[in-house]
Amino acid sequence: MVQDSSGSPEYPGGASYPGGPTYQGGPSYQGGASYPGGPSYPGSSAYPGSPGYPGGPSYPGGPAYPGGPSYPGTPPPRRRGGFRTLAITAAVALVAGAGATYALTAGSSPGAVLTTSQVVSKTDPGIVDVISTLGDEGGTAYGTGIVLTSNGETLTNNHVIDGATSIKVRDVGNGRTYTAKVVGYSEGNDIAVIQLQNASGLTTASLGNSSTVKVGDKVIAIGNAGGQDGTPSVATGTVTGLGKSITASDESGGFSEQLTGLIETNAGIQPGDSGGPLTSVYGQVVGIDTAASTGSSWQFSGSSATQAFTIPINTALSIAHQVEAGTSSATVHIGSTAFLGVEVSGQSAAGASSGAQVAGVVQGSAVSQAGLTGGDTITSLAGHSITSSSQIRTVLAQYHPGDKISIGWTDASGNSHSATITLGSGPAA
C-alpha cells in the first residue's frame, strides 16, 4: 500500500516510483548510472581514482575544473603529454621487424573473459609512468610505458620521450623510480624502446595478438592520465575501426609524420595515456594508445576523447625487435640522438625561397661554435639540400654523437656560409 507521506520511497517522485532511481530506466536499473559499466561503477567517472572522483581531473581544483589546466582559456602549464595536430589520410603498409627475446602470445588460448577490474589488476603491475625532462624547452612531458622484460626494457611512444634530456620512470608494479635511457626509436611510427637502469625482477606485460582484434571488441585503456603518477587511470570502450591512418605534425608545423594501420576505438584516453596499453577482455595488451580527437582535430593523447587511435602491438613489437637487434634503418634509429643545437621554426626567413629558419641556438653547441645565430636559414646539412625544417630531423636520424657533418646557411643579410661540425649528444629524439 502506498504511504501518504512525501519523501517515502514509494511516494510519487520517490525511489521506487515510476521514473525513480530503482525503476526501469532509473540510475540503478540495468544500464543505468549505478549499474555495472555505468558512471558510478568501478572504473567509471564517479569511481574512486577516476576523472570525476575527488582529486580527479574533473573535481574542483583538478585539471578539468574551471581555471584548471584543461579548462578553456586557461594557459597551459610548462608540461606536455605529447600534443600534435592530426588529420586522417590514406592507409599504407606496416613496418616489419625481426628477432626478440619477448614474443607475442599469438596462437595461445587467451583464457577466460575478465571483468574490467580483473583486467586492471592483471595489467597494472606491467606498466610504468614515464616522466621526461625537456631541458631545451624548460618543461616536462608525461606518458606511460609497457614493460617488456624483467630487467626493464620498456615500450612507449616516441613522442613521450621526444626532446627529453633526461627520463625517469616509476614502475607501477614495485613503486620504485628509475632513470632510463633510450635504446632506439622510430619517429615515423611513434614507437620508442627505453631501458630502465639497474632494474631487475620487474613484472612484464601480458602481450596479445593484435591481428585478432575485431570491430566491436570491448577494450580497456590504462595509463598515466593527466600525469598524476599514481594509480593508473582506466577508460573502457569498443573497437570502432581497423587499419586507420593519421598524419601528425608538431604545434609549430616544423615536421610531420604519418602513422598507419591503427586501431580506432571510442575509449576516452587523455593526455598522459600515451604509450599505455590497450588491453582485450582477456587481459592481454593488443595496442599502444597514441592519439585521440579533441573537437575537430586529432592530437597525441587527446582530452577524454570519444575517438582514439592505438598502434597495434604486433606493429610496435616489430619495431622493438629491430631496436633490440641494433638494426638501424631509414625508419629506426639506434642509440643516442645526434644533437645539432638549433631551434627551428616551420617557416623560412623573409625573402628566402627555401631552408629552415633558425629561431635560436643552444650556447656551446656545435652550430653555435660554427657561428649560426637566430634569424639565419639552414640551407644544407650533411650534403642534403634543406628546403624545410622537417628535413633536419630526417637527416639527423642517420647520425650519432661524434659524427662530423657539413652545414650550410645564409645569414640575415643573405650572405652564404658553410662549416663542418661535430654532432653532440642531445635529447632523446
DRENDREN-791241 format. One record per residue: residue in three letters; x, y, z of N, C-alpha, C in turn. Coordinates in steps of 0.05 Angstrom, whole numbers, padded with zeros to 5 digits, always signed. Each point is the difference from the previous one (the first is absolute). Layout:
residues N
AlaXYZXYZXYZ/...
This chain:
residues 429
Met+00017-00024+00000-00017+00024+00000+00018+00025+00000/Val-00006+00019-00017+00016+00024-00002-00005+00018+00024/Gln+00022+00008+00013-00003+00018+00022-00006+00029-00010/Asp-00012+00016+00018-00008+00027-00008+00020+00021+00009/Ser+00023-00009+00009+00020+00019+00010+00020+00007-00023/Ser+00002+00025-00007+00020+00008-00020+00028-00007+00010/Gly+00017-00008-00017+00027-00009+00007+00001-00030+00003/Ser-00023-00014+00001+00000-00029+00001+00011-00011-00026/Pro+00015-00022+00001+00010-00011-00025-00021-00006-00021/Glu-00025-00007+00010-00020-00008-00020-00019+00023-00007/Tyr+00005+00024+00011-00016+00023-00006+00008+00011-00027/Pro-00020+00013-00014+00007+00010-00027+00026+00017+00001/Gly+00019-00007-00016+00026+00014+00000+00020-00015+00017/Gly-00009-00020+00016+00018-00014+00017+00016-00021-00016/Ala+00018-00014+00015+00019-00018-00013-00013-00022-00016/Ser-00023-00011+00011-00012-00023-00013-00023+00008-00019/Tyr-00005+00026-00001-00022+00009-00017+00009+00000-00030/Pro-00019-00005-00018+00008+00002-00029+00016+00025-00005/Gly+00024-00004-00011+00018+00023-00006+00020+00004+00022/Gly-00004-00014+00023+00019+00002+00022+00025-00016-00005/Pro+00020+00003+00018+00027-00013-00004-00001-00029-00006/Thr-00018-00015+00015+00001-00029-00004-00020-00010-00019/Tyr-00016+00018-00012-00020-00008-00020+00014-00006-00026/Gln-00013-00015-00018+00011-00006-00026+00010+00025-00014/Gly+00025+00001-00008+00012+00023-00013+00013+00019+00020/Gly-00004-00005+00026+00012+00018+00020+00029-00006+00004/Pro+00014+00016+00016+00029-00003+00003+00010-00027+00009/Ser-00017-00014+00017+00009-00026+00010-00010-00023-00017/Tyr-00015+00006-00021-00010-00022-00017+00022-00008-00020/Gln-00004-00023-00012+00019-00010-00020+00007+00022-00020/Gly+00026+00006-00003+00009+00021-00019+00000+00027+00012/Gly-00011+00003+00025-00001+00026+00013+00027+00008+00012/Ala+00001+00024+00012+00025+00011+00010+00013-00018+00020/Ser-00016-00013+00018+00012-00016+00022+00003-00029-00008/Tyr-00009-00008-00024+00002-00027-00008+00028-00006-00010/Pro+00009-00026+00001+00027-00006-00010+00005+00012-00028/Gly+00022+00016-00002+00006+00013-00025-00010+00028-00001/Gly-00018+00008+00019-00011+00027+00000+00020+00019+00014/Pro-00006+00026+00000+00018+00020+00011+00009-00004+00028/Ser-00018-00012+00017+00007-00003+00028+00013-00027+00006/Tyr+00004-00017-00020+00011-00026+00004+00031+00001-00001/Pro+00014-00019+00014+00029+00000+00000+00012+00004-00028/Gly+00019+00019-00003+00013+00005-00025-00013+00022-00016/Ser-00024+00009+00008-00013+00021-00014+00006+00027+00014/Ser-00012+00022-00011+00007+00027+00008-00005+00006+00029/Ala-00021-00013+00012-00006+00007+00028+00014-00018+00020/Tyr+00016-00019-00011+00013-00019+00018+00027+00012+00011/Pro+00008-00008+00024+00025+00011+00012+00023-00003-00020/Gly+00015+00022-00004+00023+00000-00017-00006+00007-00028/Ser-00025+00001-00008-00007+00007-00027-00002+00031-00002/Pro-00003+00010-00026+00001+00029-00004-00020+00016+00017/Gly-00025-00011+00005-00020+00016+00014+00001-00003+00030/Tyr+00018-00017+00010+00001-00005+00029+00017+00021+00014/Pro-00005+00006+00026+00017+00020+00013+00030-00005-00005/Gly+00013+00021-00010+00028-00001-00006+00004-00007-00029/Gly-00021-00008-00014+00002-00006-00028-00001+00025-00017/Pro+00005-00003-00027+00002+00024-00017-00024+00018+00000/Ser-00025-00012+00003-00024+00017-00001-00009+00010+00027/Tyr+00014-00007+00022-00008+00008+00026+00010+00029+00006/Pro-00014+00015+00017+00009+00027+00006+00030+00001+00006/Gly+00014+00017-00015+00029+00002+00003+00015-00018-00019/Gly-00014-00019-00013+00013-00018-00019+00004+00013-00027/Pro+00015-00014-00018+00006+00012-00026-00024+00009-00016/Ala-00023-00014+00002-00023+00006-00017-00019+00020+00013/Tyr+00006+00008+00026-00018+00018+00014+00005+00028-00010/Pro-00021+00018+00001+00004+00028-00009+00025+00012+00013/Gly+00018+00009-00018+00025+00012+00009+00023-00020+00001/Gly-00007-00026-00003+00020-00021+00000+00014-00001-00027/Pro+00022-00016-00002+00016-00001-00024-00015-00008-00025/Ser-00021-00017+00003-00014-00009-00024-00025+00017-00007/Tyr-00005+00021+00017-00025+00015-00004+00005+00021-00023/Pro-00021+00005-00017+00004+00019-00022+00009+00027+00010/Gly+00021+00011-00013+00009+00026+00006+00022+00000+00021/Thr+00006-00023+00012+00021-00001+00020+00027-00004-00013/Pro+00020+00017+00006+00026-00004-00012+00012-00027+00007/Pro+00011-00015-00019+00011-00027+00006+00025+00002+00017/Pro+00003-00019+00018+00025+00000+00016+00023-00009-00017/Arg+00024+00003+00010+00024-00008-00015+00004-00030+00003/Arg-00018-00015-00012+00001-00028+00000-00017-00010-00023/Arg+00005-00023-00010-00016-00010-00022-00002-00030+00001/Gly-00020-00010-00014-00003-00029-00003+00004-00007-00028/Gly+00013+00018-00016+00006-00006-00028-00023+00007-00018/Phe-00007+00026-00002-00022+00008-00016+00009+00008-00028/Arg-00012-00011-00021+00005+00008-00027-00026-00002-00016/Thr-00004+00018-00019-00024+00000-00016+00000-00023-00020/Leu-00023-00013-00003-00001-00024-00017-00022+00003-00021/Ala+00002-00014-00022-00021+00000-00021-00001-00028-00012/Ile-00024-00008-00008-00003-00027-00013+00012+00000-00028/Thr+00014-00022-00007+00011-00003-00026-00004-00029-00009/Ala+00009-00006-00024-00002-00028-00010+00018-00019+00014/Ala-00007-00025+00001+00016-00020+00014+00023-00009-00017/Val+00023-00007+00012+00023-00012-00014+00010-00024+00015/Ala+00020-00013-00010+00010-00025+00011+00012+00004+00028/Leu+00001-00022+00015+00012+00000+00027+00030-00006-00002/Val+00014+00007+00021+00029-00006+00002+00004-00029+00009/Ala+00019-00014-00010+00006-00027+00009+00026+00000+00015/Gly+00002-00020+00019+00025-00002+00016+00008-00029+00003/Ala+00021-00004+00016+00009-00027+00005+00014-00003+00026/Gly-00003-00024+00012+00015-00008+00023-00005+00015+00026/Ala-00004-00015+00022-00003+00013+00027+00000-00022+00021/Thr+00005+00009+00025-00001-00019+00022-00028-00002+00012/Tyr-00018+00017-00009-00028-00002+00008-00016-00005-00025/Ala-00024-00009+00003-00015-00007-00024-00030+00003+00006/Leu-00015+00000-00022-00029+00001+00002-00010-00026+00011/Thr-00025+00001+00011-00012-00024+00009-00018-00011-00022/Ala+00006+00007-00024-00016-00009-00023-00002-00031+00000/Gly-00024-00009-00005-00005-00029-00001-00006-00012+00026/Ser+00005+00013+00022-00006-00011+00026-00029+00008+00008/Ser-00011-00016+00017-00028+00005+00009+00000+00025+00017/Pro-00018+00019-00005+00000+00025+00016-00012-00004+00027/Gly-00012-00023+00005-00012-00006+00026-00028+00011+00003/Ala-00009+00003+00024-00027+00009+00006-00003+00030-00003/Val-00024+00008-00007-00006+00029+00000+00000+00011+00028/Leu+00014+00022+00004+00003+00012+00026-00017+00025+00003/Thr-00007+00007+00024-00013+00026+00005+00020+00022-00003/Thr-00010+00025-00001+00018+00023-00003+00020+00001+00023/Ser-00010-00004+00025+00017+00001+00023+00021-00022+00000/Gln-00007-00023-00010+00019-00022-00002+00022+00006-00021/Val-00008+00012-00022+00019+00008-00021+00020+00020+00011/Val-00011+00020+00015+00017+00021+00012+00019-00013+00020/Ser-00009-00017+00017+00017-00013+00020+00022-00016-00013/Lys-00006-00012-00023+00020-00016-00014+00020+00017-00015/Thr-00009+00023-00010+00017+00017-00018+00017+00020+00015/Asp-00011+00012+00021+00014+00022+00014+00029-00007+00007/Pro+00006-00023+00011+00028-00005+00008+00020+00000-00023/Gly-00009-00002-00024+00017-00002-00023+00003+00027-00015/Ile-00009+00022+00012+00003+00026-00014+00015+00019+00018/Val+00009+00022-00012+00016+00020+00014-00010+00028-00008/Asp+00005+00019+00018-00004+00028-00006+00027+00011-00010/Val-00001+00015-00022+00024+00011-00012+00000+00031+00003/Ile+00021+00011+00012+00002+00028+00004+00025+00010-00014/Ser-00003+00015-00022+00022+00010-00015+00006+00030+00006/Thr+00024+00006+00006+00008+00028+00004+00009+00011-00027/Leu-00013+00022-00008+00006+00013-00026+00019+00023+00005/Gly+00026-00006+00002+00020+00020+00008+00000+00024-00018/Asp-00003-00003-00026+00002+00023-00018-00026+00016+00000/Glu-00022-00012+00009-00026+00014+00001-00006+00010+00028/Gly+00014-00010+00020-00005+00007+00028-00027-00011+00009/Gly-00007-00023-00009-00026-00012+00008+00002-00030+00006/Thr-00023-00013+00003-00001-00028+00007-00022-00013-00017/Ala+00006-00024-00009-00020-00016-00015-00007-00025+00016/Tyr-00025-00007+00000-00009-00023+00015-00013-00021-00019/Gly+00006-00025+00006-00011-00021-00017-00001-00027+00015/Thr-00003-00021-00015-00002-00027+00012+00017-00019-00016/Gly+00008-00022+00012+00016-00020-00014-00009-00028+00007/Ile+00008-00019-00017-00007-00028+00004+00025-00016+00004/Val+00003-00014+00022+00024-00015+00007+00002-00026-00017/Leu+00022-00002-00015+00003-00024-00017+00018-00021+00013/Thr+00020+00008+00015+00018-00020+00013+00003+00006+00029/Ser+00007-00020+00016+00003+00003+00029+00022+00019+00008/Asn+00019+00005-00019+00022+00018+00006-00005+00028-00009/Gly-00025+00006-00008-00008+00027-00005-00001+00011-00028/Glu+00001-00018-00021-00004+00010-00027-00029+00007-00003/Thr-00006+00024-00009-00027+00010+00001-00008+00013-00026/Leu-00024-00004-00008-00011+00011-00025-00017+00024+00006/Thr+00003+00021-00016-00017+00024+00003-00002+00014-00026/Asn-00014+00023-00001-00001+00016-00024+00025+00017-00003/Asn+00009+00005-00024+00023+00017-00004-00007+00029+00009/His-00025+00009-00005-00006+00028+00008+00000+00004+00030/Val+00000-00022+00016+00002+00003+00029+00028+00008+00008/Ile+00020-00010-00015+00028+00006+00007+00013+00020-00019/Asp-00016+00009-00020+00011+00019-00020+00010+00025+00013/Gly+00025+00007-00004+00012+00024+00011+00009-00002+00029/Ala-00001-00025+00011+00007-00003+00028+00030+00001+00004/Thr+00009+00015+00021+00029+00000+00007+00005-00019+00023/Ser-00022-00008+00014+00002-00021+00020-00027-00013+00003/Ile+00000-00025+00008-00025-00015+00002-00001-00015+00027/Lys-00022+00003+00014-00004-00016+00025-00025-00017-00004/Val+00000-00024+00011-00021-00019-00003-00008-00011+00027/Arg-00026+00001+00006-00010-00012+00025-00014-00026-00007/Asp+00010-00022+00011-00012-00026-00006-00024-00004+00018/Val-00023-00005-00012-00025-00003+00016+00001-00025+00016/Gly+00013-00021-00010+00001-00026+00014+00014+00001+00026/Asn+00023+00014+00002+00015+00001+00025+00002+00028+00013/Gly-00010+00020-00014-00001+00027+00011+00027+00015-00001/Arg+00021-00013-00011+00026+00012-00001+00003+00019-00024/Thr+00017+00020+00002+00006+00018-00021+00028-00005-00011/Tyr+00003-00001-00027+00025-00005-00012+00007+00022-00021/Thr+00025+00003-00005+00008+00016-00023-00001-00018-00024/Ala-00004+00011-00024-00002-00017-00024+00016+00013-00023/Lys+00010-00016-00018+00013+00010-00024-00015-00011-00024/Val+00003+00014-00022-00014-00008-00025+00018-00021-00014/Val-00012-00023-00006+00014-00021-00015-00002+00005-00029/Gly-00024+00009-00009-00004+00006-00028-00029+00008-00004/Tyr-00006+00010-00024-00027+00010-00004-00006+00002-00030/Ser-00025+00002-00006-00009+00006-00028-00019+00024+00002/Glu+00010+00022-00009-00016+00025+00001-00025-00003-00017/Gly+00004-00011-00024-00022-00001-00019-00022-00020+00008/Asn+00007-00018+00019-00020-00019+00010-00008+00005+00028/Asp+00012+00021+00012-00005+00009+00027+00004-00022+00021/Ile+00021-00015-00003+00007-00022+00019+00028+00005+00010/Ala+00004-00004+00026+00027+00002+00012+00003-00023+00020/Val+00025-00009+00002+00008-00020+00021+00019+00014+00019/Ile-00006-00001+00025+00017+00012+00021+00009-00022+00019/Gln+00023+00004+00013+00010-00020+00018+00003+00012+00028/Leu-00014-00012+00019+00002+00009+00028+00027-00008+00011/Gln+00014+00018+00013+00027-00006+00010-00001-00015+00026/Asn+00016-00021+00003+00003-00015+00024-00027-00012+00010/Ala-00016-00008-00019-00026-00013+00007+00002-00030-00002/Ser-00015-00014+00016-00001-00029-00001-00025-00009+00014/Gly-00009-00024-00008-00024-00012+00012-00026+00015-00005/Leu-00001+00015-00021-00025+00015-00006-00021-00018-00011/Thr-00025+00006+00005-00023-00014-00012-00003+00009-00028/Thr-00002-00019-00019-00003+00008-00028-00030-00002-00009/Ala-00006+00015-00021-00027+00001-00010-00007-00026-00015/Ser-00025-00007+00001-00010-00023-00015-00008+00010-00028/Leu+00015-00009-00020-00004+00010-00028-00018-00018-00016/Gly-00019+00013-00014-00019-00015-00016+00008+00001-00029/Asn-00019-00006-00018+00004+00000-00029-00020+00019-00012/Ser+00010+00022-00009-00019+00021-00011-00013-00008-00026/Ser+00011-00021-00013-00013-00009-00025-00027-00013+00004/Thr-00006-00007+00026-00026-00012+00006-00021+00020+00008/Val+00008+00026+00002-00019+00021+00009-00021+00005-00022/Lys-00025+00002+00009-00022+00004-00019-00016+00025+00008/Val-00013+00012-00019-00018+00022+00006-00022-00010+00018/Gly-00006+00015+00021-00020-00008+00019+00011-00012+00026/Asp+00026-00008-00001+00013-00011+00024+00001+00020+00022/Lys-00005-00008+00025+00003+00017+00023+00029+00002+00006/Val+00009+00025+00007+00028+00004+00007+00002+00018+00024/Ile+00023-00001+00014+00005+00016+00024+00027+00014-00004/Ala+00000+00027+00002+00024+00015-00002+00009+00008+00028/Ile+00026-00004+00006+00011+00005+00027+00024+00018-00003/Gly+00003+00020+00017+00023+00018-00003+00003+00021+00022/Asn+00019+00018-00005+00007+00021+00019-00015+00025-00008/Ala-00026-00001-00001-00017+00023-00008+00006+00024+00017/Gly+00005+00023-00013+00004+00025+00014+00027+00002+00013/Gly+00018-00021-00004+00026+00001+00013-00002-00001+00030/Gln-00019-00015+00011-00004-00001+00029+00020-00018+00014/Asp+00013-00019-00015+00020-00018+00012-00010-00015+00024/Gly-00025-00007-00001-00012-00015+00022-00013-00025-00010/Thr-00023-00007+00011-00015-00024-00009-00007+00005-00030/Pro+00007-00019-00017-00006+00004-00029-00029+00005-00005/Ser-00005+00017-00020-00028+00006-00008-00011-00022-00017/Val-00026-00001-00003-00013-00021-00015-00021+00013-00018/Ala-00001-00008-00025-00020+00009-00019-00009-00024-00017/Thr-00026-00005+00000-00010-00023-00015-00014+00010-00026/Gly-00002-00018-00019-00013+00006-00025-00001-00024-00018/Thr-00005+00005-00026-00001-00022-00019+00017+00008-00025/Val+00008-00020-00015+00014+00005-00025-00020+00009-00021/Thr+00006+00023-00012-00018+00012-00020+00011+00000-00028/Gly+00026-00007-00003+00012-00001-00026+00027-00013+00000/Leu+00009-00009-00023+00026-00013-00002+00015+00011-00025/Gly+00026-00001+00001+00016+00009-00023-00001+00030-00006/Lys-00005+00016+00021-00002+00029-00003+00027+00013-00002/Ser+00001+00023-00013+00025+00015-00002-00004+00029+00007/Ile+00020+00013+00013-00002+00028+00006+00027+00013-00006/Thr+00000+00025-00007+00025+00015-00004+00003+00020+00023/Ala+00023-00001+00013+00005+00017+00023+00021+00021-00006/Ser-00005+00024+00010+00020+00021-00001+00003+00013+00027/Asp+00023+00011+00006+00004+00012+00026-00015+00027+00000/Glu-00001+00013+00024-00016+00024+00003+00010+00023-00017/Ser+00027+00000-00006+00011+00022-00016-00002-00006-00030/Gly-00008-00024-00007-00001-00008-00028+00028-00007-00010/Gly+00019-00003+00018+00028-00005-00008+00004-00027-00014/Phe-00015-00020+00007+00003-00026-00013-00026-00015+00002/Ser-00003-00021-00016-00024-00016+00000+00008-00029-00003/Glu-00019-00017+00008+00005-00029-00002-00027-00014-00005/Gln+00001-00023-00013-00024-00015-00005+00001-00026+00016/Leu-00022-00005+00014-00003-00025+00015-00021-00016-00015/Thr+00005-00025-00004-00017-00016-00017-00009-00026+00014/Gly-00021-00012-00011-00010-00026+00010-00010+00001+00028/Leu-00011+00022+00009-00008+00004+00028-00027-00012+00007/Ile-00003-00008+00025-00025-00009+00011-00015+00025+00010/Glu-00025+00003-00009-00016+00023+00009-00020-00010+00021/Thr-00003+00015+00022-00019-00007+00022-00014+00025+00009/Asn-00020-00005+00017-00014+00023+00013+00007+00002+00029/Ala+00023-00012+00008+00009+00003+00028+00010+00028+00005/Gly-00008+00011+00023+00007+00028+00006+00027+00004+00011/Ile+00021-00004-00016+00027+00004+00010+00006+00030+00003/Gln+00020+00006+00017+00006+00028+00007+00030+00005-00002/Pro+00008+00026+00001+00029+00005+00000+00013-00015+00023/Gly+00023-00013-00006+00014-00016+00019-00004-00030-00004/Asp-00022-00007-00015-00005-00028-00006+00017-00010-00023/Ser+00013+00018-00014+00017-00007-00023+00021-00021+00009/Gly+00002-00021-00016+00019-00021+00006-00011-00022+00017/Gly-00025+00004+00010-00012-00019+00018-00014-00022-00016/Pro-00008-00022+00014-00011-00023-00014-00030+00003-00005/Leu-00008-00010-00024-00028-00005-00006-00002-00030+00003/Thr-00017-00009+00018-00002-00029+00006-00027-00012-00009/Ser+00001-00026-00004-00024-00014-00007-00014-00009+00025/Val-00024-00012-00002-00014-00010+00023+00013-00025+00012/Tyr+00021-00009-00013+00015-00023+00010+00025+00010+00016/Gly+00003+00026+00002+00022+00011+00016+00026+00000-00015/Gln-00001+00000-00027+00025+00000-00016+00002+00027-00015/Val+00024+00010-00002+00005+00026-00013-00002-00005-00030/Val-00018+00015-00013-00003-00002-00029+00009+00025-00015/Gly+00007+00021+00015+00008+00024-00013+00012+00021+00019/Ile+00012+00021-00011+00011+00022+00015-00015+00025-00006/Asp-00013+00012+00020-00017+00024-00004+00018+00023-00009/Thr-00009+00015-00020+00017+00020-00013-00014+00027-00004/Ala-00024-00001-00011-00013+00026-00007-00030-00001+00004/Ala-00012+00023+00002-00029+00002+00003-00010+00027-00010/Ser-00026+00001-00006-00011+00024-00011-00006+00020+00022/Thr+00003+00026-00006-00008+00021+00018-00014+00020-00018/Gly-00026-00001+00000-00016+00017-00018+00004-00009-00029/Ser+00009+00019-00017+00002-00006-00028+00028-00009-00008/Ser+00019-00002+00019+00027-00008-00007+00007-00025+00015/Trp+00024-00010-00006+00010-00025+00012+00026+00007+00015/Gln+00003-00010+00024+00024+00006+00015+00011-00025+00014/Phe+00026-00001+00004+00011-00022+00015-00012+00001+00028/Ser-00012-00022+00008-00013-00001+00026-00018+00024+00004/Gly-00024-00001-00012-00019+00022+00001-00012+00004+00027/Ser-00022+00013+00002-00012+00007+00026-00027-00014+00002/Ser-00001-00022+00015-00025-00015+00004-00015-00004-00026/Ala+00014-00008-00020-00012-00002-00027-00018-00024-00003/Thr-00017+00001-00020-00017-00022-00006+00009-00013-00026/Gln+00023+00008-00010+00012-00012-00024+00030+00000+00005/Ala+00011-00024+00003+00028-00003+00007+00014-00019-00019/Phe+00027+00003-00002+00015-00017-00018+00023-00014+00015/Thr+00004-00025-00007+00019-00017+00014+00018-00015-00020/Ile+00026-00001+00006+00018-00015-00017-00002-00030+00007/Pro-00006-00017-00019-00002-00029+00006+00025-00010+00013/Ile-00002-00018+00020+00023-00010+00014+00019-00016-00019/Asn-00012-00013-00020+00017-00015-00020+00019+00020-00014/Thr-00011+00023-00008+00016+00020-00014+00022+00011+00019/Ala-00008+00007+00025+00018+00011+00019+00023-00019+00006/Leu-00006-00026+00003+00021-00019+00006+00018-00005-00023/Ser-00010+00002-00025+00017-00004-00023+00022+00022+00000/Ile-00006+00024+00009+00019+00021+00002+00019-00005+00024/Ala-00012-00008+00022+00016-00006+00024+00020-00022-00006/His-00007-00020-00017+00018-00021-00007+00024+00011-00015/Gln-00005+00019-00018+00022+00012-00015+00019+00016+00019/Val-00012+00014+00019+00015+00016+00018+00018-00019+00017/Glu-00012-00021+00010+00015-00019+00017+00023-00013-00015/Ala-00005-00005-00026+00021-00012-00016+00021+00019-00009/Gly-00004+00026+00006+00019+00021-00009-00001+00005-00029/Thr-00022-00006-00013-00003+00003-00029-00012+00027-00007/Ser+00017+00019-00008-00010+00026-00008-00009-00001-00028/Ser-00018+00019-00007-00011+00001-00027-00009+00029-00005/Ala-00013+00004-00023-00010+00027-00006-00022+00008+00020/Thr-00012-00019+00013-00022+00006+00019+00007-00005+00029/Val+00021-00014+00005+00007-00007+00028+00028+00010+00007/His+00002+00015+00022+00025+00011+00009+00009-00015+00025/Ile+00025-00008+00000+00011-00015+00023+00018+00019+00017/Gly-00004-00001+00026+00018+00015+00018-00007+00029+00003/Ser+00020+00015+00010-00004+00028+00006-00005+00017-00025/Thr-00013+00022+00003-00006+00018-00022+00022+00020-00003/Ala+00008+00005-00024+00020+00021-00006-00013+00027+00005/Phe+00014+00018+00013-00011+00026+00008+00013+00022-00017/Leu-00017+00015-00014+00009+00022-00017+00001+00026+00016/Gly-00020+00004+00017+00000+00023+00018-00014+00024-00011/Val-00020-00004-00018-00015+00023-00011-00030-00004+00005/Glu-00013+00021+00003-00030+00000+00001-00009+00013-00026/Val-00016-00015-00015-00008+00010-00026-00030+00005+00000/Ser-00009+00019-00016-00028+00005-00003-00010-00015-00025/Gly-00026+00001-00004-00012-00015-00023+00001+00016-00025/Gln+00011+00025+00000+00000+00016-00024+00029+00009-00006/Ser+00004+00007-00025+00026+00011-00008+00001+00029+00006/Ala+00024+00011+00002+00003+00028+00005-00012+00016-00022/Ala-00007+00025+00006-00012+00018-00020+00020+00003-00023/Gly-00011-00003-00025+00016+00003-00023+00014-00026-00009/Ala+00000-00021+00017+00014-00025-00006-00020-00019-00013/Ser+00008-00013-00022-00018-00018-00014-00002-00027+00012/Ser+00021-00007+00015+00000-00027+00013+00018+00001+00024/Gly+00002-00023+00013+00017-00001+00024-00015-00001+00025/Ala+00015-00003+00023-00013-00001+00026+00010+00024+00016/Gln-00018+00017+00008+00007+00024+00015+00008-00007+00028/Val+00023+00011+00009+00009-00005+00027-00012+00020+00019/Ala-00016-00010+00019-00013+00017+00020+00019+00006+00023/Gly+00019-00019+00005+00019+00004+00022+00020-00023+00000/Val+00022+00004+00014+00021-00021+00002+00007-00004+00029/Val+00008-00025+00006+00009-00006+00027+00029+00008+00003/Gln+00005+00016+00020+00028+00009+00004+00018-00023+00006/Gly+00023+00000-00013+00020-00021+00004-00004-00024-00019/Ser-00022+00000-00015-00005-00022-00019+00017+00003-00024/Ala+00000-00020-00017+00017+00000-00024-00007+00023-00019/Val-00025+00005-00004-00008+00021-00018+00006+00028+00012/Ser-00002+00002+00026+00007+00026+00013+00030+00006-00005/Gln+00016-00020+00003+00029+00003-00004+00007+00006-00029/Ala-00017-00010-00018+00004+00005-00029-00008+00028-00008/Gly-00016+00013+00017-00007+00028-00006-00029+00004-00007/Leu-00017-00021+00001-00029+00004-00006-00013+00015+00023/Thr-00019+00017-00007-00016+00015+00019-00029+00001-00008/Gly-00017+00008+00018-00028+00003-00006-00004+00019-00024/Gly-00018-00008-00018-00005+00016-00024+00014-00011-00024/Asp+00020-00017+00003+00013-00013-00022-00018-00021-00012/Thr+00006-00009-00024-00016-00021-00013+00019-00023-00009/Ile-00005-00024+00010+00016-00023-00007-00009-00010-00028/Thr+00019-00002-00018-00007-00008-00028+00010-00027-00007/Ser+00020-00011+00015+00009-00027-00006+00011-00013+00026/Leu-00001-00026+00001+00010-00015+00023+00009-00028-00009/Ala+00025-00006+00005+00012-00026-00007-00003-00005-00030/Gly+00002+00021-00016-00001-00004-00029-00029+00000-00011/His-00020+00002+00018-00028+00000-00009-00010+00028-00001/Ser-00013+00007-00022-00012+00026-00002-00024+00002+00020/Ile-00002+00021+00015-00021+00003+00020-00020+00020-00011/Thr-00024-00009-00005-00022+00017-00010-00021+00006+00021/Ser+00001-00016+00022-00020+00004+00022+00013-00009+00026/Ser-00011+00009+00022+00012-00007+00026-00004-00030+00006/Ser-00021-00012-00011-00004-00029+00006+00023-00017-00010/Gln+00014+00009-00021+00022-00016-00011+00023-00002+00019/Ile+00004+00019+00018+00022-00001+00018-00001-00024+00018/Arg-00024-00006+00011-00004-00023+00017+00005-00026-00016/Thr-00009-00001-00025+00004-00023-00017+00029-00006-00004/Val+00015+00021-00006+00029-00003-00005+00014-00008+00025/Leu-00005+00013+00023+00014-00006+00025-00005-00029+00009/Ala-00023-00011-00007-00007-00028+00009+00021-00020-00011/Gln+00015+00008-00020+00020-00019-00012+00027+00002+00014/Tyr+00002+00018+00019+00026+00005+00013+00000-00003+00030/His+00024-00001+00012+00003-00004+00028+00019+00021+00012/Pro-00001+00004+00026+00019+00019+00012+00029-00007-00007/Gly+00015+00021-00006+00028-00004-00008+00004+00000-00030/Asp-00021-00005-00016+00002+00001-00029+00005+00029-00010/Lys+00016+00002-00021+00005+00027-00012-00017+00003-00025/Ile-00013+00022-00002-00017+00005-00024+00004+00029-00009/Ser-00007+00005-00025+00001+00028-00010-00026+00014+00004/Ile+00001+00026+00002-00024+00016+00003+00003+00026-00016/Gly-00021+00008-00014+00000+00025-00015-00023+00017+00008/Trp+00005+00026+00001-00022+00019+00008+00004+00027-00012/Thr-00021+00016+00000+00002+00028-00007-00008+00017+00024/Asp+00014+00023+00002-00007+00017+00023-00022+00020-00008/Ala-00007+00017+00019-00022+00019-00005+00005+00019-00023/Ser+00026+00003-00006+00007+00018-00022+00001-00014-00027/Gly-00005-00026+00000+00001-00016-00024+00026-00011-00008/Asn+00020+00003+00018+00027-00011-00006+00000-00030+00006/Ser+00014-00015-00016+00002-00029+00003+00024-00008+00017/His-00003-00021+00016+00021-00010+00017-00001-00031+00000/Ser+00023-00012+00007+00000-00029+00003+00021-00008+00021/Ala-00003-00023+00012+00019-00010+00020-00004-00030+00003/Thr+00021-00012+00012-00002-00028+00008-00002+00000+00031/Ile-00020-00014+00010-00005-00001+00029+00001-00028+00010/Thr+00005-00003+00026-00001-00026+00014-00025-00001+00016/Leu-00018-00019-00006-00025-00002+00014+00003-00008+00029/Gly-00015+00012+00017+00001-00006+00028-00022-00020+00008/Ser-00003-00006+00026-00020-00018+00010-00022+00017+00012/Gly-00024-00005-00009-00022+00018+00009-00025-00015+00008/Pro-00023+00012-00004-00025-00011+00007-00005-00028-00012/Ala-00020-00013+00012-00005-00028-00009-00009-00003-00028/Ala-00012+00020-00011-00010-00001-00028-00003+00028-00011/
